[in-house]
Amino acid sequence: MTVEHRKEKGSDVVGRTIGIGHQDFEVVRQKDCFYVDKTGFIREWWEANDVVTLITRPRRFGKTLTMSMLEKFFSLRYADRGELFDGLQIWEDGTYRELQGTYPVISLSFANIKETSYETARKKICLTLSNLYSGYNYLLDAGVLDEKEKDFFQSVSMDMDDTTATIAIHQLSLFLSRYHGKKVIILLDEYDTPMQEAYVNGYWGELVSFTRSMFNAAFKTNPYLERAIMTGITRVSKESIFSDLNNLEVVTTTSEKYEDRFGFTEEEVFAALDRFGLSDKKQEVKSWYDGFTFGSRKDIYNPWSILNYLDKKQFGTYWANSSSNSLAGKLIREGSRDLKVLFEELLQGESIKAEIDEQIVYSQLDDDEQAVWSLLLASGYMKVKHFDAYMSDLGEWKQEYELELTNFEVRTMFRAMVKKWFVGAASSYNDFIKALLLGDVDAMGEYMDRVSEAVFSSFDTGKKPSRSEPERFYHGFVLGLIVELSDRYVVTSNRESGFGRYDVLLEPLHPDRDDGIILEFKVFQPKKEKKLEDTVQAALKQIEEKEYDRALIAKGIPKERLRRYGFAFRGKEVLIGGS
């Protein structure tokens, strides 16, 4: 079969048609779809000579297409399909032309294993393995398996026991190696998708035990393995599932290895814009979609957004909305006051400093703020602005990262996410905002009571419920204020002013039109206060005594243009007073 491929002179951009959603390399090449030549990865990976490679990249960054490319390049099933690589970088090297189609390849994906229970996740993995075996039924009649091995082969099914399931890849490697007289290449795409679902749905421990046994058999104690690649979004901690793999080469988003092999470089994006008559849109595209950093390579763009923009010629949150952001939303919504305060800064275009551990420990996500930032960085929602390594006063080696949201698209996505938190009380929430701007305290209290009743519990974690720690609620509420009032106010919280730290301060962007506003939140304390009105007065008194208005007065806003409100909480009940 002959396929004609068109390539711009001096460019790695090939193909004439923008095809959205294609992840099969053969289809992309046969249909002459738009493709940025990343076949140089084949040479780079092969010459690195690593036995097992784990590559982590955010979703929609070409991992699946790359794995498909590797399968089509190395697999014996594609021994006569060299035309798929004609005109691409790898085909310019005669050594690699001879290597194409010369290995037995086991290729599988865990991308669709997104289950709500361990039982269904395990069955889905077993079904994936069963379907994998079905593609090699020819081995049963090839004269290379004895009767016991045939029995094992036929026992691989959706209902197989743990022993059979966890050793299935290992045994298939043995069978293929014996038949072809050559060790196998194993490609496992999206290895961590079941892990994330297990954390969200509460069956992490069970899945870890099962997966650890499978990975040990497939990648550690497998004498029939030539090379292997696993891809995913996160680097799950070694202690969880890779404890026995001392032959694992881990390539994360901060590694320089393969730094430009996933995602589009700025040169590649600009070449594509030139090709499709969009040269005048380069700076807008950069503003929306640039910002990813892999290793030392900056100005990396996510392919999904670029492809969609080239196709539709309209800006939108294509990558950010291409799949569920539920885990990111859950971690921020249920996070501590301190985590929300830092996220407030990110949402307003500022950067934060954090220690990062690229080995994600899912069990720590509920309690460890640094683990949350590590996950958001690995998932592509954040980027490294600056990195610093130093020795602490205690003699410990520290690695501190300055982080910010990746780009305008991600910021837009998070703003939309915050709005959705209040969707159950949208009418009351909007009415509260209007009452706040008008200074109508009675209406503020009425609507805030409704908002609290509707969304208070959504900020609970189960371990530290908002009823005893309402800061989780009101700092989530502050994020809502930031989103809703961004065109009129700069909203900050937990900052120093006067003789203490205020809870929330709204600085008007147009002081001639809007008043400055200070909000103080207090929890009803029955040992000190008889009624909620006492708590409100305590909040207002604190604003006055601590002189929280200094920050706004320093901005040139006169005292008579300042409004002060005290919020008193008792469970989901809220009372507001003003001065």
NULUM-129905 format. One record per residue (C-alpha): residue in one letter; x, y, z; residue number from 0. Coordinates in Angstrom, 2 decimals. Each point is the difference from the previous one (the first is absolute). Example, Ala and Ser with C-alpha at 12.3 -4.5 7.8 and 13.67 -1.06 7.14 Angstrom:
BEGIN
SITE  type     east    north       up  seq
SITE     A    12.30    -4.50     7.80    0
SITE     S     1.37     3.44    -0.66    1
//
This chain:
BEGIN
SITE  type     east    north       up  seq
SITE     M     0.00     0.00     0.00    0
SITE     T     1.38     3.41    -0.95    1
SITE     V    -0.94     3.19     1.80    2
SITE     E     1.04     3.42    -1.24    3
SITE     H     1.01     2.35     2.80    4
SITE     R     0.54     3.71    -0.45    5
SITE     K     2.53     1.85     2.10    6
SITE     E     0.82     3.67    -0.02    7
SITE     K     3.60     0.72    -0.85    8
SITE     G     2.04     0.65     3.13    9
SITE     S    -2.89    -0.90     2.29   10
SITE     D    -0.95    -3.03     2.09   11
SITE     V    -3.69     0.70    -0.66   12
SITE     V    -1.57    -2.53    -2.40   13
SITE     G    -3.50    -0.88    -1.16   14
SITE     R    -2.72     2.08    -1.63   15
SITE     T    -3.09    -0.74     2.09   16
SITE     I    -0.69     0.99     3.61   17
SITE     G    -1.38    -3.19     1.51   18
SITE     I    -1.22     0.38     3.59   19
SITE     G     0.32    -2.95     2.37   20
SITE     H     2.15    -2.38    -2.06   21
SITE     Q     2.31    -2.02     2.25   22
SITE     D     0.93    -2.79    -2.40   23
SITE     F     3.23     0.78    -1.84   24
SITE     E    -0.99    -2.15    -2.98   25
SITE     V    -3.28     1.89    -0.46   26
SITE     V     1.73     3.38     0.31   27
SITE     R     2.47    -0.94    -2.72   28
SITE     Q    -2.44    -1.75    -2.32   29
SITE     K    -2.46     2.91     0.07   30
SITE     D     2.80     2.54    -0.34   31
SITE     C    -1.11     1.75     3.20   32
SITE     F     1.89     2.90     1.50   33
SITE     Y     2.98    -1.41     1.89   34
SITE     V     3.05     1.51     1.66   35
SITE     D     2.90    -2.37    -0.58   36
SITE     K     1.04    -1.50     3.34   37
SITE     T     1.61    -3.16    -1.41   38
SITE     G     3.35     1.22     1.28   39
SITE     F    -1.21    -1.36     3.34   40
SITE     I     0.44    -3.55    -1.35   41
SITE     R     3.73     0.50    -0.51   42
SITE     E     0.45     1.91     3.26   43
SITE     W    -1.79    -2.65     2.06   44
SITE     W     1.64    -2.97    -1.71   45
SITE     E     3.51     1.40     0.37   46
SITE     A    -0.60     0.82     3.68   47
SITE     N    -0.11    -3.80     0.50   48
SITE     D    -2.19     0.17     3.12   49
SITE     V    -1.82    -3.23     0.84   50
SITE     V    -3.18     1.51     1.47   51
SITE     T    -0.91     3.66    -0.58   52
SITE     L    -2.83     1.85     1.72   53
SITE     I    -0.93     3.27    -1.70   54
SITE     T    -2.45     2.37     1.67   55
SITE     R    -1.69     2.81    -1.87   56
SITE     P    -3.34     1.83     0.41   57
SITE     R    -3.01    -1.39    -1.86   58
SITE     R    -0.43     0.72    -3.71   59
SITE     F     3.74     0.44    -0.57   60
SITE     G     0.44    -2.73    -2.61   61
SITE     K     0.87    -2.91     2.30   62
SITE     T    -2.47    -2.40    -1.61   63
SITE     L     0.95     1.01    -3.54   64
SITE     T     3.66    -0.48     0.90   65
SITE     M    -0.69    -3.50     1.34   66
SITE     S    -1.90    -0.81    -3.18   67
SITE     M     2.95     1.31    -2.03   68
SITE     L     2.38    -2.27     1.95   69
SITE     E    -2.22    -3.03    -0.56   70
SITE     K    -0.20     0.65    -3.76   71
SITE     F     3.74     0.51    -0.17   72
SITE     F     1.23    -3.01     1.98   73
SITE     S    -2.76    -2.60    -0.32   74
SITE     L     0.50    -3.03    -2.23   75
SITE     R    -3.64     0.45    -1.01   76
SITE     Y     1.06     3.15    -1.87   77
SITE     A     3.13    -1.46    -1.58   78
SITE     D    -1.15     0.99    -3.48   79
SITE     R    -1.40     3.41     0.91   80
SITE     G     3.04     2.23    -0.32   81
SITE     E    -2.00     2.45    -2.11   82
SITE     L    -1.60     1.26     3.22   83
SITE     F     3.34     1.61     0.87   84
SITE     D     0.96     1.15    -3.49   85
SITE     G     1.03     3.66     0.05   86
SITE     L     0.39     0.14     3.78   87
SITE     Q     3.23     0.53     1.96   88
SITE     I     0.52    -3.61     1.04   89
SITE     W    -0.19    -1.27    -3.58   90
SITE     E     3.01     2.06    -1.01   91
SITE     D     2.23    -2.43     1.94   92
SITE     G     0.62    -3.32    -1.75   93
SITE     T     0.79    -1.74     3.29   94
SITE     Y    -3.50     0.74     1.28   95
SITE     R    -1.64    -0.93    -3.29   96
SITE     E     1.44    -3.46     0.55   97
SITE     L    -1.19    -0.04     3.63   98
SITE     Q    -3.62     0.74    -0.93   99
SITE     G    -2.37    -2.95     0.47  100
SITE     T     2.45    -2.36     1.68  101
SITE     Y    -1.31    -0.58     3.56  102
SITE     P    -2.97    -1.70     1.63  103
SITE     V    -1.90     2.81     1.75  104
SITE     I    -2.54    -0.20     2.82  105
SITE     S    -2.05     3.20    -0.03  106
SITE     L    -2.81     0.78     2.44  107
SITE     S    -1.68     2.98     1.63  108
SITE     F    -1.72     0.65     3.33  109
SITE     A    -1.61     3.20    -1.33  110
SITE     N    -3.56    -1.30     0.29  111
SITE     I     0.28    -1.40     3.52  112
SITE     K    -1.90     2.71     1.85  113
SITE     E    -2.12    -1.97     2.42  114
SITE     T    -1.68     0.87     3.30  115
SITE     S     0.90    -3.24     1.82  116
SITE     Y     2.94    -2.38     0.26  117
SITE     E    -2.07    -2.93    -1.22  118
SITE     T    -0.97     1.69    -3.27  119
SITE     A     3.49     1.47    -0.50  120
SITE     R     1.58    -3.43     0.44  121
SITE     K    -2.48    -1.54    -2.45  122
SITE     K     0.76     2.73    -2.54  123
SITE     I     3.75    -0.65     0.29  124
SITE     C    -0.64    -3.72    -0.42  125
SITE     L    -2.15     0.68    -3.07  126
SITE     T     2.81     2.12    -1.46  127
SITE     L     2.43    -2.89     0.50  128
SITE     S    -2.50    -2.49    -1.45  129
SITE     N    -0.44     2.13    -3.13  130
SITE     L     3.78     0.28    -0.26  131
SITE     Y     0.34    -3.79     0.01  132
SITE     S    -2.70    -0.35    -2.67  133
SITE     G     2.30     1.75    -2.44  134
SITE     Y     2.53    -2.83     0.37  135
SITE     N    -2.24    -3.05    -0.36  136
SITE     Y     2.30    -1.25    -2.74  137
SITE     L     2.42    -1.06     2.76  138
SITE     L    -2.43    -2.78     1.05  139
SITE     D     0.55    -1.82    -3.32  140
SITE     A     3.62     0.99    -0.56  141
SITE     G     1.52    -2.99     1.79  142
SITE     V     1.88     2.15     2.54  143
SITE     L    -2.26    -0.50     3.04  144
SITE     D    -0.35    -3.16     2.04  145
SITE     E    -3.38    -1.10     1.38  146
SITE     K     0.38     1.82     3.32  147
SITE     E     0.98     3.19    -1.82  148
SITE     K    -3.02    -0.34    -2.29  149
SITE     D    -2.20    -0.41     3.06  150
SITE     F     1.49     3.16     1.50  151
SITE     F    -0.47     1.89    -3.29  152
SITE     Q    -3.66    -0.98    -0.14  153
SITE     S    -0.54     0.84     3.69  154
SITE     V     0.77     3.69    -0.61  155
SITE     S    -3.47     1.53     0.20  156
SITE     M    -2.00     2.74     1.68  157
SITE     D    -0.66    -2.34     2.95  158
SITE     M     3.52    -1.38     0.51  159
SITE     D     1.56    -0.13     3.46  160
SITE     D     2.66     2.43     1.24  161
SITE     T     2.90    -2.38    -0.61  162
SITE     T    -0.91    -0.44    -3.66  163
SITE     A    -0.72     3.70    -0.52  164
SITE     T     3.18     1.33     1.57  165
SITE     I     2.27    -2.36    -1.94  166
SITE     A    -1.85     0.20    -3.35  167
SITE     I     2.32     2.55    -1.63  168
SITE     H     3.07    -1.91     1.19  169
SITE     Q    -1.31    -3.26    -1.48  170
SITE     L    -0.96     1.61    -3.30  171
SITE     S     3.55     1.36    -0.21  172
SITE     L     1.29    -3.57     0.43  173
SITE     F    -2.33    -1.38    -2.70  174
SITE     L     0.83     2.71    -2.55  175
SITE     S     3.72    -0.15     0.70  176
SITE     R     0.03    -3.76    -0.53  177
SITE     Y    -2.04     0.22    -3.23  178
SITE     H     1.97     2.86    -1.58  179
SITE     G     3.40    -0.82     1.48  180
SITE     K     0.31     3.56     1.26  181
SITE     K    -0.70     1.91     3.20  182
SITE     V    -3.08     2.22     0.10  183
SITE     I    -0.67     3.73     0.27  184
SITE     I    -2.82     0.93     2.40  185
SITE     L    -1.97     3.24    -0.39  186
SITE     L    -2.40     0.95     2.80  187
SITE     D    -1.89     3.24    -0.56  188
SITE     E    -1.71     2.00     2.79  189
SITE     Y     1.13    -2.36     2.73  190
SITE     D    -1.21     2.34     2.76  191
SITE     T    -3.59     0.65    -1.14  192
SITE     P    -1.35    -2.78     2.27  193
SITE     M     2.14     1.41     2.85  194
SITE     Q    -1.62     3.42    -0.13  195
SITE     E    -3.47    -1.53    -0.11  196
SITE     A     0.90    -2.25     2.92  197
SITE     Y     0.96     3.02     2.10  198
SITE     V    -3.12     1.96    -0.90  199
SITE     N    -2.28    -2.96     0.66  200
SITE     G     1.69    -1.41     3.10  201
SITE     Y     1.54    -3.32    -1.08  202
SITE     W     3.63     1.06    -0.27  203
SITE     G     1.46    -2.65     2.34  204
SITE     E    -1.62    -2.94    -1.78  205
SITE     L     1.05     1.13    -3.46  206
SITE     V     3.60     0.73     1.06  207
SITE     S     0.53    -3.57     1.19  208
SITE     F    -1.37    -1.46    -3.24  209
SITE     T     1.93     2.40    -2.24  210
SITE     R     3.29    -0.43     1.85  211
SITE     S    -0.07    -3.77    -0.63  212
SITE     M    -0.81     0.50    -3.68  213
SITE     F     2.74     2.58    -0.59  214
SITE     N     2.57    -2.08     1.86  215
SITE     A    -0.69    -3.02    -2.22  216
SITE     A    -0.16     1.99    -3.25  217
SITE     F     2.90     2.40     0.45  218
SITE     K     2.31    -1.30     2.74  219
SITE     T     0.12    -3.80     0.00  220
SITE     N    -0.48    -0.38    -3.77  221
SITE     P     2.99    -1.55    -1.81  222
SITE     Y    -1.91     0.24    -3.30  223
SITE     L    -0.13     3.80     0.04  224
SITE     E     2.12     2.01    -2.44  225
SITE     R    -1.28     3.50     0.83  226
SITE     A    -3.14     1.56     1.46  227
SITE     I    -1.67     3.38     0.16  228
SITE     M    -2.76     1.10     2.33  229
SITE     T    -1.73     3.34    -0.34  230
SITE     G    -2.26     1.87     2.37  231
SITE     I    -0.79     3.37     1.52  232
SITE     T     1.60    -0.58     3.39  233
SITE     R     2.96    -1.79     1.47  234
SITE     V    -1.68    -2.15     2.64  235
SITE     S     2.34    -0.45     2.96  236
SITE     K     2.50    -2.82    -0.22  237
SITE     E    -1.13    -1.32     3.36  238
SITE     S    -3.53    -0.44    -1.33  239
SITE     I     0.38    -2.02    -3.18  240
SITE     F     3.64     0.13    -1.15  241
SITE     S     1.69    -1.24     3.18  242
SITE     D     1.61    -2.95    -1.79  243
SITE     L     0.95     1.86    -3.18  244
SITE     N     3.61     1.12     0.34  245
SITE     N     0.39     0.02    -3.79  246
SITE     L    -2.46     2.85    -0.55  247
SITE     E     1.06     3.18    -1.84  248
SITE     V    -2.47     2.74     0.99  249
SITE     V    -0.47     3.00    -2.29  250
SITE     T    -2.23     2.68     1.53  251
SITE     T    -0.93     3.49    -1.17  252
SITE     T     3.08     1.42     1.74  253
SITE     S     2.38    -2.46    -1.74  254
SITE     E     2.01     1.19    -2.99  255
SITE     K    -0.23    -3.40    -1.67  256
SITE     Y    -2.49     0.02    -2.90  257
SITE     E    -0.90     3.59     0.94  258
SITE     D    -1.21     0.99    -3.49  259
SITE     R    -1.45    -3.38    -1.08  260
SITE     F    -3.45     0.52     1.55  261
SITE     G    -2.01     3.13    -0.73  262
SITE     F     0.76     2.57    -2.69  263
SITE     T     2.92     2.40     0.18  264
SITE     E    -0.61     3.64    -0.83  265
SITE     E     1.84    -0.43    -3.29  266
SITE     E    -2.32    -2.86    -0.93  267
SITE     V    -3.11     1.95     0.99  268
SITE     F     1.02     3.10    -1.94  269
SITE     A     0.83    -2.12    -3.05  270
SITE     A    -3.49    -1.50     0.19  271
SITE     L    -1.61     3.45     0.30  272
SITE     D     1.94     1.15    -3.06  273
SITE     R    -1.10    -3.05    -1.93  274
SITE     F    -3.70     0.51     0.75  275
SITE     G    -0.02     3.75    -0.66  276
SITE     L    -0.08     1.08     3.65  277
SITE     S     3.34     1.76     0.26  278
SITE     D    -1.62     3.11     1.47  279
SITE     K    -1.34    -2.00     2.97  280
SITE     K     3.34    -1.10     1.45  281
SITE     Q     0.01     2.28     3.04  282
SITE     E    -3.61    -0.78     0.91  283
SITE     V     0.69    -3.73    -0.32  284
SITE     K     3.06     0.45     2.20  285
SITE     S    -2.04     1.86     2.62  286
SITE     W    -2.65    -2.72     0.12  287
SITE     Y     1.95    -3.23    -0.38  288
SITE     D     3.72     0.50     0.67  289
SITE     G     1.51    -0.54     3.43  290
SITE     F     0.80    -3.68     0.44  291
SITE     T     3.59    -0.75     0.98  292
SITE     F     1.66    -3.40    -0.32  293
SITE     G     3.53    -0.27     1.33  294
SITE     S     1.83     3.13    -1.08  295
SITE     R    -2.21     0.44    -3.06  296
SITE     K    -2.48     2.82     0.37  297
SITE     D    -2.74     1.11    -2.42  298
SITE     I    -1.61    -3.41    -0.39  299
SITE     Y    -3.62    -0.01    -1.21  300
SITE     N    -2.61    -2.67     0.56  301
SITE     P    -0.86    -1.69    -3.33  302
SITE     W    -3.72    -0.37     0.70  303
SITE     S    -0.65     3.73     0.25  304
SITE     I     2.18     0.79    -3.00  305
SITE     L    -1.73    -2.59    -2.19  306
SITE     N    -3.42     1.27     1.04  307
SITE     Y     0.98     3.60    -0.61  308
SITE     L     1.40    -0.83    -3.45  309
SITE     D    -3.24    -1.82    -0.79  310
SITE     K    -2.53     2.48     1.42  311
SITE     K     2.06     3.20    -0.14  312
SITE     Q    -1.57     1.07     3.30  313
SITE     F     1.55     0.26     3.44  314
SITE     G    -1.39    -2.20     2.75  315
SITE     T     0.89    -2.19     2.98  316
SITE     Y     0.51    -3.09    -2.15  317
SITE     W     2.65    -1.82     2.04  318
SITE     A    -1.31     1.07     3.40  319
SITE     N    -3.47    -1.33    -0.80  320
SITE     S     1.03    -3.10    -1.97  321
SITE     S    -0.57    -2.33     2.96  322
SITE     S    -0.97     0.00     3.64  323
SITE     N     1.73     2.43     2.32  324
SITE     S    -1.82    -1.52     2.98  325
SITE     L     3.09    -1.00     1.95  326
SITE     A     1.56     3.47    -0.26  327
SITE     G    -3.31     1.56     0.99  328
SITE     K    -0.47    -2.37     2.94  329
SITE     L     3.47     0.70     1.41  330
SITE     I    -0.44     3.77    -0.16  331
SITE     R    -3.65     0.11     1.11  332
SITE     E     0.61    -2.25     3.00  333
SITE     G     3.45     1.39     0.77  334
SITE     S     1.03     1.90     3.10  335
SITE     R    -0.27     3.74     0.49  336
SITE     D     3.73     0.37    -0.75  337
SITE     L    -0.29    -1.94    -3.25  338
SITE     K    -2.95     2.12    -1.13  339
SITE     V     1.84     3.22     0.86  340
SITE     L     2.90    -1.05    -2.22  341
SITE     F    -2.42    -0.98    -2.75  342
SITE     E    -1.56     3.46     0.26  343
SITE     E     3.42     1.44    -0.88  344
SITE     L     0.37    -2.37    -2.95  345
SITE     L    -3.45     0.87    -1.30  346
SITE     Q     0.94     3.68    -0.03  347
SITE     G     3.15    -0.56    -2.04  348
SITE     E     2.50    -0.15     2.85  349
SITE     S     2.52    -2.76     0.73  350
SITE     I     0.47    -2.14     3.11  351
SITE     K     2.99    -1.83     1.49  352
SITE     A    -0.21    -3.68     0.90  353
SITE     E     2.14    -3.07     0.52  354
SITE     I    -0.76    -2.61    -2.64  355
SITE     D     0.33    -3.78     0.16  356
SITE     E    -0.57    -1.46    -3.44  357
SITE     Q    -0.82    -3.39     1.52  358
SITE     I    -3.72     0.41     0.56  359
SITE     V    -1.20    -1.63     3.21  360
SITE     Y    -3.75    -0.09    -0.42  361
SITE     S    -0.64    -0.87     3.62  362
SITE     Q     1.57     3.34     0.98  363
SITE     L    -2.14     2.18    -2.25  364
SITE     D    -2.61     0.58     2.72  365
SITE     D     2.53     1.23     2.55  366
SITE     D     3.14     1.18    -1.80  367
SITE     E    -0.23     3.33    -1.81  368
SITE     Q     3.27    -0.62    -1.84  369
SITE     A    -1.40    -3.24    -1.46  370
SITE     V    -2.89     1.98    -1.48  371
SITE     W     2.33     2.49    -1.72  372
SITE     S     2.09    -2.93    -1.26  373
SITE     L    -3.07    -1.58    -1.58  374
SITE     L    -1.15     3.27    -1.59  375
SITE     L     3.49     0.52    -1.45  376
SITE     A     0.15    -3.52    -1.43  377
SITE     S    -3.50     0.39    -1.44  378
SITE     G     0.96     3.13    -1.94  379
SITE     Y    -2.09     2.52     1.92  380
SITE     M     3.11     1.71     1.34  381
SITE     K     3.47     0.76    -1.31  382
SITE     V     3.38     0.64     1.57  383
SITE     K     0.91     3.67    -0.11  384
SITE     H     3.19    -0.37     2.02  385
SITE     F     1.86    -2.80     1.77  386
SITE     D     2.37     0.25     2.93  387
SITE     A     1.94    -2.71     1.86  388
SITE     Y     1.60     0.81     3.36  389
SITE     M     1.10    -1.36     3.37  390
SITE     S    -2.39     0.82     2.84  391
SITE     D     1.03     1.19     3.45  392
SITE     L    -0.57    -3.56     1.20  393
SITE     G     2.45    -1.35    -2.57  394
SITE     E    -2.69    -1.44    -2.27  395
SITE     W     0.19     0.31    -3.78  396
SITE     K    -3.05     1.94    -1.20  397
SITE     Q    -1.44     0.49    -3.47  398
SITE     E    -2.33     2.98    -0.23  399
SITE     Y    -2.10     0.75    -3.06  400
SITE     E    -1.66     3.26    -0.94  401
SITE     L    -3.24    -1.02    -1.73  402
SITE     E    -2.73     1.75    -1.94  403
SITE     L    -3.01    -1.02    -2.06  404
SITE     T     1.13    -1.17    -3.40  405
SITE     N    -1.80     2.45    -2.26  406
SITE     F    -3.17     1.95    -0.67  407
SITE     E    -1.88    -3.14    -1.05  408
SITE     V     0.65    -1.69     3.36  409
SITE     R    -0.91     3.13     1.94  410
SITE     T    -3.27     0.21    -1.94  411
SITE     M    -0.73    -3.65     0.76  412
SITE     F     0.53     0.45     3.74  413
SITE     R    -2.20     3.09     0.07  414
SITE     A    -2.78    -2.01    -1.62  415
SITE     M     0.58    -2.79     2.51  416
SITE     V    -0.38     2.38     2.95  417
SITE     K    -3.28     1.30    -1.46  418
SITE     K    -1.32    -3.56    -0.17  419
SITE     W     0.58    -0.45     3.73  420
SITE     F    -2.87     2.40     0.59  421
SITE     V    -2.29    -1.26    -2.74  422
SITE     G    -2.37    -1.52     2.59  423
SITE     A    -0.54     3.47     1.45  424
SITE     A     0.64     2.08    -3.11  425
SITE     S    -3.00     2.29     0.40  426
SITE     S     0.63     0.69     3.69  427
SITE     Y     3.73     0.42    -0.60  428
SITE     N    -0.54     2.55    -2.76  429
SITE     D    -2.51     1.82     2.20  430
SITE     F     2.55     0.06     2.82  431
SITE     I     2.56     1.62    -2.33  432
SITE     K    -2.54     2.64    -1.02  433
SITE     A    -0.90     0.68     3.64  434
SITE     L     3.68     0.28     0.92  435
SITE     L     0.62     2.57    -2.71  436
SITE     L    -3.09     1.95     1.09  437
SITE     G     0.92    -0.20     3.70  438
SITE     D    -3.33    -1.62     0.93  439
SITE     V     0.96    -1.89     3.20  440
SITE     D    -3.41    -1.61     0.59  441
SITE     A    -0.14    -1.39    -3.53  442
SITE     M     3.62    -1.15     0.26  443
SITE     G    -0.87    -2.02     3.10  444
SITE     E    -3.11    -1.52    -1.55  445
SITE     Y     1.75    -1.12    -3.19  446
SITE     M     3.22    -1.10     1.75  447
SITE     D    -2.08    -2.29     2.23  448
SITE     R    -1.36    -1.70    -3.14  449
SITE     V     3.43    -0.30    -1.59  450
SITE     S     1.45    -1.51     3.15  451
SITE     E    -2.83    -2.52     0.30  452
SITE     A     0.43    -1.09    -3.63  453
SITE     V     3.79    -0.27    -0.35  454
SITE     F     1.51    -0.16     3.51  455
SITE     S     0.42    -3.78     0.00  456
SITE     S     1.63    -0.06    -3.43  457
SITE     F     3.11     1.48     1.61  458
SITE     D     0.21    -2.84     2.55  459
SITE     T     2.71    -2.65    -0.21  460
SITE     G    -1.60    -2.46     2.38  461
SITE     K     3.07     0.18     2.24  462
SITE     K    -0.17     3.68     0.82  463
SITE     P    -3.58     1.06    -0.65  464
SITE     S    -0.83     3.62    -0.63  465
SITE     R    -2.37     0.16     2.97  466
SITE     S     2.97    -0.01     2.36  467
SITE     E     2.33     1.74    -2.45  468
SITE     P    -2.12     2.49    -1.99  469
SITE     E     3.16     1.52    -1.46  470
SITE     R    -0.27    -2.70    -2.66  471
SITE     F    -3.37     1.39    -0.96  472
SITE     Y     0.68     3.71     0.12  473
SITE     H     3.31    -0.21    -1.87  474
SITE     G    -1.81    -1.98    -2.69  475
SITE     F    -2.55     2.79     0.12  476
SITE     V     2.85     2.54    -0.46  477
SITE     L     1.09    -1.82    -3.15  478
SITE     G    -3.53     0.55    -1.27  479
SITE     L     0.29     3.72     0.77  480
SITE     I     3.29     0.17    -1.91  481
SITE     V    -1.65    -1.52    -3.07  482
SITE     E    -3.24     2.01     0.14  483
SITE     L     1.50     3.40     0.86  484
SITE     S     3.22    -0.08    -2.02  485
SITE     D    -1.23     2.85    -2.22  486
SITE     R    -0.62     2.31     2.99  487
SITE     Y     2.21    -1.12     2.90  488
SITE     V     3.34    -1.48     0.92  489
SITE     V    -0.95    -2.58     2.64  490
SITE     T     2.63    -1.10     2.53  491
SITE     S    -0.15    -1.98     3.22  492
SITE     N     2.10    -0.87     3.02  493
SITE     R     2.46     2.87    -0.59  494
SITE     E     1.61     2.31     2.55  495
SITE     S    -1.50     3.42     0.52  496
SITE     G     0.18     2.19     3.10  497
SITE     F     0.70    -2.23     3.01  498
SITE     G    -1.12    -3.34    -1.35  499
SITE     R    -1.28    -2.01    -2.93  500
SITE     Y    -3.38     0.82    -1.46  501
SITE     D    -2.21    -2.74    -1.39  502
SITE     V    -1.13     1.58    -3.27  503
SITE     L     0.66     3.36    -1.58  504
SITE     L    -1.60     1.33    -3.19  505
SITE     E     2.01     2.79    -1.60  506
SITE     P    -2.02     1.84    -2.65  507
SITE     L     1.55     0.32    -3.43  508
SITE     H    -1.99     3.23    -0.41  509
SITE     P    -0.01     1.75     3.43  510
SITE     D    -2.03     2.87    -1.41  511
SITE     R    -2.87    -2.44    -0.63  512
SITE     D     0.30    -2.82     2.55  513
SITE     D     0.67    -0.09     3.75  514
SITE     G     2.76    -2.00     1.63  515
SITE     I    -1.31    -3.00     1.96  516
SITE     I     1.41    -1.97     2.95  517
SITE     L    -1.48    -3.36     1.05  518
SITE     E     0.80    -1.78     3.27  519
SITE     F    -1.20    -3.55     0.74  520
SITE     K    -0.50    -1.42     3.48  521
SITE     V    -1.34    -3.26     1.40  522
SITE     F    -2.55     0.15     2.81  523
SITE     Q     1.65    -0.94     3.30  524
SITE     P    -2.65    -0.96     2.60  525
SITE     K     2.44     0.44     2.90  526
SITE     K     0.61     3.64    -0.96  527
SITE     E    -3.19     1.06    -1.78  528
SITE     K    -3.69    -0.42     0.76  529
SITE     K    -1.31     0.56    -3.53  530
SITE     L     1.14     0.46    -3.60  531
SITE     E    -0.40     3.78     0.29  532
SITE     D     2.84    -0.06     2.57  533
SITE     T     2.22    -1.82    -2.50  534
SITE     V    -0.78     2.59    -2.67  535
SITE     Q     0.96     2.82     2.37  536
SITE     A     3.23    -1.81     0.90  537
SITE     A     0.89    -0.16    -3.70  538
SITE     L    -0.74     3.71    -0.54  539
SITE     K     1.96     0.91     3.12  540
SITE     Q     3.00    -1.96    -1.27  541
SITE     I    -0.07     1.89    -3.32  542
SITE     E     0.07     3.28     1.93  543
SITE     E     2.56    -0.93     2.66  544
SITE     K     2.42    -1.65    -2.42  545
SITE     E    -0.41     2.90    -2.47  546
SITE     Y    -0.48    -2.31    -2.96  547
SITE     D    -1.06     3.04    -2.06  548
SITE     R     3.58     1.27    -0.13  549
SITE     A     0.73    -1.95    -3.20  550
SITE     L    -2.84     1.72    -1.85  551
SITE     I     0.68     3.44     1.50  552
SITE     A     3.60    -0.35    -1.18  553
SITE     K    -1.41    -0.47    -3.51  554
SITE     G    -1.60     3.45     0.26  555
SITE     I    -3.53    -1.13     0.85  556
SITE     P    -1.53     2.34     2.64  557
SITE     K    -1.50    -1.51     3.18  558
SITE     E    -3.48     1.14    -0.92  559
SITE     R     0.20    -2.17    -3.16  560
SITE     L     0.73    -3.16     2.01  561
SITE     R    -2.55    -2.61     1.00  562
SITE     R     0.59    -2.59     2.73  563
SITE     Y    -1.97    -3.23     0.46  564
SITE     G     0.15    -2.68     2.68  565
SITE     F    -1.13    -3.54    -0.89  566
SITE     A    -1.00    -2.32     2.85  567
SITE     F    -0.21    -3.79    -0.57  568
SITE     R    -1.83    -2.61     2.05  569
SITE     G    -0.06    -3.21    -2.01  570
SITE     K    -1.60     0.97    -3.32  571
SITE     E    -1.72     3.00     1.57  572
SITE     V     1.48     3.38    -0.91  573
SITE     L    -0.69     3.48     1.38  574
SITE     I     1.49     3.18    -1.49  575
SITE     G     0.39     3.44     1.54  576
SITE     G     1.58     3.16    -1.37  577
SITE     S     1.51     3.30     1.05  578
//
